[in-house]
Amino acid sequence: MKPKVLILRTAGTNCDKETAFAFEASGADVELLHINALTADKKRLSDFQILAIPGGFSYGDDIAAGKILANELKYKLQDELKNFIQDGKLIIGICNGYQILVKAGILPGNSAFRQEVTLSLNDSAKFEDRWVYLKRAGKCVWTKDLPEIIYLPVAHGEGKFIARDKTALDRLIQNGQVVFQYCNKNGELAGYPDNPNGSEMNIAGITDETGRIFGLMPHPERHFVDLQDPRSGQKEKKGVPPDGAMIFRNGVEYVKKSL
């Protein structure tokens, strides 16, 4: 059977169709579902093996980016989400979805869904829209066999990663929960514009301790085919899947083998 993916959407979500395409092309069955439909029938979450929260501007980013939908998950679906996670299933949050995961306390992960990190206004105080290099680190089922340096686009106004305190940041590093760091094309951690938002430790994506829940600011669904790559025709490795495509394929293959 094909893995079943739930793509959660609400007012302001605008990357759901691209994310659905990426999962479908990777061999999954996909259903797009509005948050109101899910909260009305909470048991539906158990029908899926992957929960994907795509990019956009949920609820117009009122209060703060992702905060309203984060509260809906935390206060309306907490028990169902905990069961979903305990069953060994996968979650991915992209851009706004990443903001939602951290503000709901689902990432970096604790039993109380207590928020330990946030994504705040870019240091540049403007919307950053560009391609960036990312250095792979940590342990995550979504990033298995990716090259050490990958290339993905970012498009956000509130992407600056900030940990609650030094203890929280140190724990992420020690546990190998930092999955991607912004870098230059040589893999060296660098400042703006390579780090487009001023994130602490250049952190662009993190996972929970299991490596199954993954959040990142860059958009892998926007580097799913070679024609989306501004370097097309210059790539040295012909026939290698685009960097973003490998992330979705890893998630789907993990479910096929492990769930």
C-alpha positions as YAML, in Angstrom:
chain: A
units: angstrom
residues:
- id: 1
  name: MET
  ca: [0.00, 0.00, 0.00]
- id: 2
  name: LYS
  ca: [1.10, 3.54, -0.66]
- id: 3
  name: PRO
  ca: [1.93, 5.67, 2.40]
- id: 4
  name: LYS
  ca: [-0.89, 8.07, 3.21]
- id: 5
  name: VAL
  ca: [0.03, 11.74, 3.64]
- id: 6
  name: LEU
  ca: [-2.17, 14.36, 5.26]
- id: 7
  name: ILE
  ca: [-1.38, 17.88, 4.08]
- id: 8
  name: LEU
  ca: [-2.89, 20.27, 6.57]
- id: 9
  name: ARG
  ca: [-4.13, 23.62, 5.33]
- id: 10
  name: THR
  ca: [-6.04, 26.63, 6.54]
- id: 11
  name: ALA
  ca: [-6.68, 30.23, 5.49]
- id: 12
  name: GLY
  ca: [-3.43, 31.62, 4.09]
- id: 13
  name: THR
  ca: [-1.74, 28.31, 3.29]
- id: 14
  name: ASN
  ca: [-0.37, 28.60, -0.26]
- id: 15
  name: CYS
  ca: [2.20, 25.85, -0.79]
- id: 16
  name: ASP
  ca: [-0.16, 22.91, -0.29]
- id: 17
  name: LYS
  ca: [-0.52, 21.97, -3.96]
- id: 18
  name: GLU
  ca: [3.24, 21.94, -4.57]
- id: 19
  name: THR
  ca: [3.78, 19.84, -1.46]
- id: 20
  name: ALA
  ca: [1.05, 17.44, -2.55]
- id: 21
  name: PHE
  ca: [2.69, 17.09, -5.97]
- id: 22
  name: ALA
  ca: [6.04, 16.31, -4.36]
- id: 23
  name: PHE
  ca: [4.60, 13.54, -2.19]
- id: 24
  name: GLU
  ca: [2.47, 12.08, -4.97]
- id: 25
  name: ALA
  ca: [5.44, 12.02, -7.35]
- id: 26
  name: SER
  ca: [7.39, 10.26, -4.58]
- id: 27
  name: GLY
  ca: [4.86, 7.43, -4.41]
- id: 28
  name: ALA
  ca: [2.38, 8.47, -1.71]
- id: 29
  name: ASP
  ca: [-1.36, 8.91, -1.56]
- id: 30
  name: VAL
  ca: [-2.15, 12.47, -0.52]
- id: 31
  name: GLU
  ca: [-5.17, 14.17, 1.01]
- id: 32
  name: LEU
  ca: [-5.44, 17.91, 1.58]
- id: 33
  name: LEU
  ca: [-7.49, 18.63, 4.66]
- id: 34
  name: HIS
  ca: [-8.56, 21.90, 6.29]
- id: 35
  name: ILE
  ca: [-7.82, 22.23, 10.01]
- id: 36
  name: ASN
  ca: [-11.56, 22.65, 10.72]
- id: 37
  name: ALA
  ca: [-12.30, 19.28, 9.14]
- id: 38
  name: LEU
  ca: [-9.58, 17.64, 11.21]
- id: 39
  name: THR
  ca: [-10.67, 19.14, 14.51]
- id: 40
  name: ALA
  ca: [-14.25, 18.08, 13.74]
- id: 41
  name: ASP
  ca: [-13.13, 14.48, 13.24]
- id: 42
  name: LYS
  ca: [-9.94, 14.07, 15.25]
- id: 43
  name: LYS
  ca: [-9.71, 10.31, 14.65]
- id: 44
  name: ARG
  ca: [-8.94, 10.97, 10.98]
- id: 45
  name: LEU
  ca: [-5.33, 11.78, 11.88]
- id: 46
  name: SER
  ca: [-4.73, 8.12, 12.74]
- id: 47
  name: ASP
  ca: [-5.53, 7.15, 9.12]
- id: 48
  name: PHE
  ca: [-2.27, 8.70, 7.92]
- id: 49
  name: GLN
  ca: [1.41, 7.86, 8.28]
- id: 50
  name: ILE
  ca: [2.79, 11.32, 7.40]
- id: 51
  name: LEU
  ca: [1.57, 14.73, 8.49]
- id: 52
  name: ALA
  ca: [2.84, 17.61, 6.35]
- id: 53
  name: ILE
  ca: [2.31, 21.27, 7.23]
- id: 54
  name: PRO
  ca: [3.24, 23.34, 4.16]
- id: 55
  name: GLY
  ca: [4.35, 26.91, 3.69]
- id: 56
  name: GLY
  ca: [2.31, 30.06, 3.34]
- id: 57
  name: PHE
  ca: [0.93, 32.66, 5.69]
- id: 58
  name: SER
  ca: [-1.58, 30.84, 7.87]
- id: 59
  name: TYR
  ca: [-4.21, 33.26, 9.15]
- id: 60
  name: GLY
  ca: [-2.22, 36.09, 7.59]
- id: 61
  name: ASP
  ca: [0.57, 35.57, 10.15]
- id: 62
  name: ASP
  ca: [-1.53, 37.54, 12.65]
- id: 63
  name: ILE
  ca: [0.05, 37.75, 16.14]
- id: 64
  name: ALA
  ca: [3.18, 36.03, 14.81]
- id: 65
  name: ALA
  ca: [3.93, 33.70, 11.91]
- id: 66
  name: GLY
  ca: [2.24, 30.35, 12.47]
- id: 67
  name: LYS
  ca: [1.06, 31.13, 16.01]
- id: 68
  name: ILE
  ca: [-2.70, 30.72, 15.54]
- id: 69
  name: LEU
  ca: [-2.51, 27.36, 13.78]
- id: 70
  name: ALA
  ca: [0.13, 26.28, 16.31]
- id: 71
  name: ASN
  ca: [-2.35, 26.99, 19.11]
- id: 72
  name: GLU
  ca: [-5.06, 25.04, 17.30]
- id: 73
  name: LEU
  ca: [-2.77, 22.01, 17.10]
- id: 74
  name: LYS
  ca: [-1.62, 22.35, 20.68]
- id: 75
  name: TYR
  ca: [-4.99, 22.90, 22.32]
- id: 76
  name: LYS
  ca: [-7.39, 21.04, 20.02]
- id: 77
  name: LEU
  ca: [-5.34, 18.07, 18.79]
- id: 78
  name: GLN
  ca: [-2.62, 17.52, 21.38]
- id: 79
  name: ASP
  ca: [-3.66, 14.00, 22.40]
- id: 80
  name: GLU
  ca: [-4.10, 12.86, 18.80]
- id: 81
  name: LEU
  ca: [-0.72, 14.31, 17.83]
- id: 82
  name: LYS
  ca: [0.98, 12.62, 20.77]
- id: 83
  name: ASN
  ca: [-0.50, 9.27, 19.70]
- id: 84
  name: PHE
  ca: [0.58, 9.93, 16.12]
- id: 85
  name: ILE
  ca: [4.15, 10.57, 17.26]
- id: 86
  name: GLN
  ca: [4.21, 7.63, 19.68]
- id: 87
  name: ASP
  ca: [3.13, 5.34, 16.84]
- id: 88
  name: GLY
  ca: [6.41, 6.17, 15.06]
- id: 89
  name: LYS
  ca: [4.86, 8.22, 12.28]
- id: 90
  name: LEU
  ca: [6.43, 11.17, 10.45]
- id: 91
  name: ILE
  ca: [5.82, 14.91, 10.51]
- id: 92
  name: ILE
  ca: [7.35, 17.58, 8.28]
- id: 93
  name: GLY
  ca: [6.83, 21.34, 8.54]
- id: 94
  name: ILE
  ca: [8.09, 23.60, 5.77]
- id: 95
  name: CYS
  ca: [8.58, 27.35, 6.29]
- id: 96
  name: ASN
  ca: [5.26, 28.40, 7.85]
- id: 97
  name: GLY
  ca: [4.82, 24.75, 8.80]
- id: 98
  name: TYR
  ca: [8.15, 24.87, 10.63]
- id: 99
  name: GLN
  ca: [7.05, 28.01, 12.44]
- id: 100
  name: ILE
  ca: [3.89, 26.17, 13.46]
- id: 101
  name: LEU
  ca: [5.76, 23.11, 14.76]
- id: 102
  name: VAL
  ca: [8.10, 25.10, 16.98]
- id: 103
  name: LYS
  ca: [5.38, 27.39, 18.32]
- id: 104
  name: ALA
  ca: [3.17, 24.40, 19.11]
- id: 105
  name: GLY
  ca: [6.06, 22.84, 21.03]
- id: 106
  name: ILE
  ca: [6.11, 19.80, 18.72]
- id: 107
  name: LEU
  ca: [9.70, 20.69, 17.84]
- id: 108
  name: PRO
  ca: [12.29, 20.26, 19.22]
- id: 109
  name: GLY
  ca: [10.05, 17.91, 21.20]
- id: 110
  name: ASN
  ca: [8.98, 17.33, 24.80]
- id: 111
  name: SER
  ca: [6.07, 15.51, 26.41]
- id: 112
  name: ALA
  ca: [4.35, 18.75, 27.46]
- id: 113
  name: PHE
  ca: [4.51, 20.43, 24.01]
- id: 114
  name: ARG
  ca: [6.37, 23.26, 25.73]
- id: 115
  name: GLN
  ca: [7.85, 25.84, 23.36]
- id: 116
  name: GLU
  ca: [11.65, 25.91, 23.58]
- id: 117
  name: VAL
  ca: [12.65, 27.73, 20.39]
- id: 118
  name: THR
  ca: [11.07, 30.23, 18.03]
- id: 119
  name: LEU
  ca: [11.40, 31.73, 14.55]
- id: 120
  name: SER
  ca: [11.37, 35.50, 14.67]
- id: 121
  name: LEU
  ca: [11.71, 38.52, 12.40]
- id: 122
  name: ASN
  ca: [14.66, 38.44, 10.01]
- id: 123
  name: ASP
  ca: [17.58, 40.65, 11.04]
- id: 124
  name: SER
  ca: [17.21, 42.43, 7.71]
- id: 125
  name: ALA
  ca: [13.64, 43.42, 8.70]
- id: 126
  name: LYS
  ca: [12.44, 42.44, 5.24]
- id: 127
  name: PHE
  ca: [11.13, 39.45, 3.35]
- id: 128
  name: GLU
  ca: [14.06, 37.32, 2.13]
- id: 129
  name: ASP
  ca: [13.52, 35.45, -1.14]
- id: 130
  name: ARG
  ca: [16.60, 33.72, -2.55]
- id: 131
  name: TRP
  ca: [18.36, 30.38, -2.99]
- id: 132
  name: VAL
  ca: [20.67, 29.33, -0.18]
- id: 133
  name: TYR
  ca: [23.22, 26.64, 0.52]
- id: 134
  name: LEU
  ca: [22.64, 24.33, 3.46]
- id: 135
  name: LYS
  ca: [25.09, 22.15, 5.31]
- id: 136
  name: ARG
  ca: [23.68, 18.82, 6.42]
- id: 137
  name: ALA
  ca: [24.23, 17.66, 9.99]
- id: 138
  name: GLY
  ca: [22.47, 15.71, 12.71]
- id: 139
  name: LYS
  ca: [20.28, 12.63, 12.44]
- id: 140
  name: CYS
  ca: [17.01, 12.68, 10.50]
- id: 141
  name: VAL
  ca: [15.18, 10.08, 8.42]
- id: 142
  name: TRP
  ca: [14.13, 12.82, 5.99]
- id: 143
  name: THR
  ca: [17.73, 13.71, 5.06]
- id: 144
  name: LYS
  ca: [19.19, 10.24, 4.61]
- id: 145
  name: ASP
  ca: [21.90, 10.08, 1.91]
- id: 146
  name: LEU
  ca: [21.61, 13.77, 1.01]
- id: 147
  name: PRO
  ca: [24.83, 15.46, -0.10]
- id: 148
  name: GLU
  ca: [26.75, 17.30, 2.59]
- id: 149
  name: ILE
  ca: [25.78, 20.61, 0.95]
- id: 150
  name: ILE
  ca: [22.42, 21.14, -0.72]
- id: 151
  name: TYR
  ca: [20.71, 24.06, -2.44]
- id: 152
  name: LEU
  ca: [17.14, 25.19, -1.70]
- id: 153
  name: PRO
  ca: [15.14, 28.44, -1.93]
- id: 154
  name: VAL
  ca: [13.91, 30.44, 1.06]
- id: 155
  name: ALA
  ca: [10.97, 32.86, 1.13]
- id: 156
  name: HIS
  ca: [10.13, 34.24, 4.55]
- id: 157
  name: GLY
  ca: [9.96, 37.31, 6.75]
- id: 158
  name: GLU
  ca: [10.20, 35.54, 10.11]
- id: 159
  name: GLY
  ca: [12.86, 32.86, 9.87]
- id: 160
  name: LYS
  ca: [15.42, 33.79, 12.52]
- id: 161
  name: PHE
  ca: [15.97, 30.76, 14.73]
- id: 162
  name: ILE
  ca: [16.28, 31.63, 18.41]
- id: 163
  name: ALA
  ca: [16.52, 29.16, 21.30]
- id: 164
  name: ARG
  ca: [14.87, 29.95, 24.62]
- id: 165
  name: ASP
  ca: [18.22, 29.80, 26.40]
- id: 166
  name: LYS
  ca: [21.73, 28.36, 26.14]
- id: 167
  name: THR
  ca: [20.62, 25.09, 27.72]
- id: 168
  name: ALA
  ca: [18.00, 24.52, 25.02]
- id: 169
  name: LEU
  ca: [20.49, 25.38, 22.26]
- id: 170
  name: ASP
  ca: [23.21, 23.15, 23.71]
- id: 171
  name: ARG
  ca: [20.79, 20.25, 24.00]
- id: 172
  name: LEU
  ca: [19.89, 20.54, 20.31]
- id: 173
  name: ILE
  ca: [23.53, 20.45, 19.31]
- id: 174
  name: GLN
  ca: [24.51, 17.63, 21.66]
- id: 175
  name: ASN
  ca: [21.55, 15.47, 20.60]
- id: 176
  name: GLY
  ca: [22.29, 15.94, 16.90]
- id: 177
  name: GLN
  ca: [18.93, 17.65, 16.36]
- id: 178
  name: VAL
  ca: [20.34, 20.43, 14.14]
- id: 179
  name: VAL
  ca: [19.72, 19.07, 10.65]
- id: 180
  name: PHE
  ca: [20.63, 22.00, 8.37]
- id: 181
  name: GLN
  ca: [22.76, 25.11, 8.79]
- id: 182
  name: TYR
  ca: [22.98, 28.01, 6.36]
- id: 183
  name: CYS
  ca: [26.40, 28.13, 4.71]
- id: 184
  name: ASN
  ca: [28.23, 29.45, 1.66]
- id: 185
  name: LYS
  ca: [28.82, 27.32, -1.44]
- id: 186
  name: ASN
  ca: [31.99, 25.93, 0.14]
- id: 187
  name: GLY
  ca: [30.11, 24.66, 3.18]
- id: 188
  name: GLU
  ca: [31.44, 27.34, 5.52]
- id: 189
  name: LEU
  ca: [29.04, 28.92, 8.00]
- id: 190
  name: ALA
  ca: [28.67, 32.53, 6.94]
- id: 191
  name: GLY
  ca: [26.68, 35.67, 7.67]
- id: 192
  name: TYR
  ca: [24.15, 37.57, 5.59]
- id: 193
  name: PRO
  ca: [23.12, 36.93, 2.84]
- id: 194
  name: ASP
  ca: [24.19, 33.27, 3.14]
- id: 195
  name: ASN
  ca: [22.39, 33.23, 6.46]
- id: 196
  name: PRO
  ca: [19.30, 35.10, 5.24]
- id: 197
  name: ASN
  ca: [17.72, 35.81, 8.62]
- id: 198
  name: GLY
  ca: [20.41, 35.89, 11.32]
- id: 199
  name: SER
  ca: [19.58, 32.52, 12.86]
- id: 200
  name: GLU
  ca: [21.59, 31.44, 15.89]
- id: 201
  name: MET
  ca: [24.30, 28.96, 14.89]
- id: 202
  name: ASN
  ca: [23.04, 29.41, 11.29]
- id: 203
  name: ILE
  ca: [20.29, 26.89, 12.08]
- id: 204
  name: ALA
  ca: [17.93, 26.34, 9.13]
- id: 205
  name: GLY
  ca: [16.21, 23.12, 10.19]
- id: 206
  name: ILE
  ca: [15.86, 20.86, 13.21]
- id: 207
  name: THR
  ca: [14.40, 17.50, 14.17]
- id: 208
  name: ASP
  ca: [13.14, 15.87, 17.33]
- id: 209
  name: GLU
  ca: [15.25, 13.29, 19.15]
- id: 210
  name: THR
  ca: [13.82, 10.44, 17.06]
- id: 211
  name: GLY
  ca: [14.73, 12.06, 13.74]
- id: 212
  name: ARG
  ca: [11.15, 11.57, 12.51]
- id: 213
  name: ILE
  ca: [9.74, 15.07, 13.07]
- id: 214
  name: PHE
  ca: [11.44, 17.60, 10.82]
- id: 215
  name: GLY
  ca: [11.08, 21.33, 10.33]
- id: 216
  name: LEU
  ca: [12.98, 23.61, 7.97]
- id: 217
  name: MET
  ca: [12.66, 27.15, 6.64]
- id: 218
  name: PRO
  ca: [13.85, 26.47, 3.04]
- id: 219
  name: HIS
  ca: [11.37, 24.97, 0.56]
- id: 220
  name: PRO
  ca: [12.29, 21.48, -0.72]
- id: 221
  name: GLU
  ca: [9.07, 21.34, -2.79]
- id: 222
  name: ARG
  ca: [10.49, 24.21, -4.86]
- id: 223
  name: HIS
  ca: [13.55, 22.17, -5.83]
- id: 224
  name: PHE
  ca: [11.79, 19.00, -6.86]
- id: 225
  name: VAL
  ca: [12.71, 18.99, -10.56]
- id: 226
  name: ASP
  ca: [15.95, 20.11, -12.20]
- id: 227
  name: LEU
  ca: [14.28, 22.90, -14.16]
- id: 228
  name: GLN
  ca: [13.57, 24.70, -10.86]
- id: 229
  name: ASP
  ca: [17.30, 24.88, -10.12]
- id: 230
  name: PRO
  ca: [18.84, 28.19, -11.24]
- id: 231
  name: ARG
  ca: [22.07, 26.27, -11.82]
- id: 232
  name: SER
  ca: [20.45, 23.96, -14.39]
- id: 233
  name: GLY
  ca: [22.97, 22.98, -17.02]
- id: 234
  name: GLN
  ca: [25.85, 23.65, -14.63]
- id: 235
  name: LYS
  ca: [25.39, 20.67, -12.31]
- id: 236
  name: GLU
  ca: [28.28, 18.24, -12.26]
- id: 237
  name: LYS
  ca: [26.26, 15.15, -11.24]
- id: 238
  name: LYS
  ca: [23.82, 14.32, -14.00]
- id: 239
  name: GLY
  ca: [21.02, 11.91, -13.12]
- id: 240
  name: VAL
  ca: [21.15, 12.72, -9.39]
- id: 241
  name: PRO
  ca: [17.70, 13.58, -7.96]
- id: 242
  name: PRO
  ca: [17.21, 17.24, -7.07]
- id: 243
  name: ASP
  ca: [17.96, 18.00, -3.42]
- id: 244
  name: GLY
  ca: [14.36, 18.68, -2.48]
- id: 245
  name: ALA
  ca: [13.08, 15.53, -4.17]
- id: 246
  name: MET
  ca: [15.33, 13.37, -2.03]
- id: 247
  name: ILE
  ca: [13.74, 14.72, 1.16]
- id: 248
  name: PHE
  ca: [10.22, 13.68, 0.10]
- id: 249
  name: ARG
  ca: [11.40, 10.32, -1.20]
- id: 250
  name: ASN
  ca: [13.16, 9.59, 2.07]
- id: 251
  name: GLY
  ca: [9.96, 10.20, 4.02]
- id: 252
  name: VAL
  ca: [7.89, 7.96, 1.76]
- id: 253
  name: GLU
  ca: [10.49, 5.17, 1.70]
- id: 254
  name: TYR
  ca: [10.82, 5.24, 5.48]
- id: 255
  name: VAL
  ca: [7.09, 4.64, 5.87]
- id: 256
  name: LYS
  ca: [7.15, 1.79, 3.35]
- id: 257
  name: LYS
  ca: [9.97, 0.02, 5.20]
- id: 258
  name: SER
  ca: [9.21, 0.86, 8.82]
- id: 259
  name: LEU
  ca: [5.44, 1.33, 9.29]
...
